[in-house]
Amino acid sequence: MPKALTIALMDGPYESANTTTAFRIMAAALAKGLDVNVFAYEGAVSLALRDQQPHANPVKGTSLEQEAHPTTRAFIAGLQQLAASQGARLDWVNCGLCVDERGATAAIDGVRRGGPPDFLKMVQGSANTLVIPTR
């Protein structure tokens, strides 16, 4: 039996709590030493954009440091570090068609471009698959 979990994501950064929940599920699986495959589809290809920056909040009058606004790229980098520390593997694949449609080509290191055949291979090699759709 494979010791991997595959997750398909569709929501872009900060669109819903689905993404935060998915990150928590990934972290829990990696902490147990499970390999995690992620297929980012539609807006989720923007989760790993290298150029994301935290920001201040002028409406609240808080500085960059006070706001401590997290970026999804930092969450993914943290998951990569967790995987390495647990001897697990995090395989993050951005759908190439979705990347091209959105111009989201500048992903962080460790994120690769792929397509639906990659998702099929991930599913076939996993103990379970979780698809987290939009809305």
Secondary structure, DSSP 8 states (H G I E B T S, - for coil): ---EEEEEE---TTS-HHHHHHHHHHHHHHHTT-EEEEEE-GGGGGGGBTT-----BTTTTB-HHHH----HHHHHHHHHHHHHHHT--EEEEEEHHHHHHHT---B-TTEEEE-HHHHHHHHHT-SEEEEE---
